[in-house]
């Protein structure tokens, strides 16, 4: 997993009570990056990656509706709090150094291609 240091104020995750109740018993959370039709990158986090990607593709998420989102990257983390922190880190990196995020995506896609060959 990539670790990224950046000089910003510390982020303190604040998961909603609704999330906490539904998250009980889960030990796998995802941070993901979608590429949108116009080239924008969307960063999010969830406990159900397949379901969340379907919501994006079906236009149920206003920020990605009509943008034909495609999954380009994801990481697995053990807690919702970790996922929120990592989401924040990637969003901060996206605004300060988009090239680094593109590099992360490229390396991830390269790894997927390599695994698919075997």
Protein Blocks (a to p, Z undefined) as FASTA:
>chain_A
ZZdddddddddddddfklmmmmgopacdcddddddfkopacddddfblmlmmmmmmnopa
mklgoklpadfbdcddfbfklmmmmmmmmmmmmmmommlmmmmmmmmmmmmmmmmmZZ
